[in-house]
Amino acid sequence: MTMNREYSFVGVADIFDNFMNSKSSIFITTKPKEKGFLIARLLNDEIELLSIFVKKIYRKQGYGKLLLIELKKLAKKKDCQT
């Protein structure tokens, strides 16, 4: 059995697109320059961290911590458990 890689990639892209367009999805990025990002989702009264990424050249400079601080602020604003 062979897998059509192009088709499977489109399927993954569709899943990601649906996730990002969901009201429960959270996407936080550093600004003004994109040095990293965080993906999470809102589940009832909790926020679940799904992924956090900082570009290699910006690691160990506190950008991951800043993304988590922003997520914590959002959790507090939405009355979520921290």
Summary of the structure (lengths in Angstrom):
residues: 82
radius of gyration: 15.5
end to end distance: 46.5
largest distance: 49.9
contacts: 184
relative contact order: 0.15
helix: 41%
strand: 27%
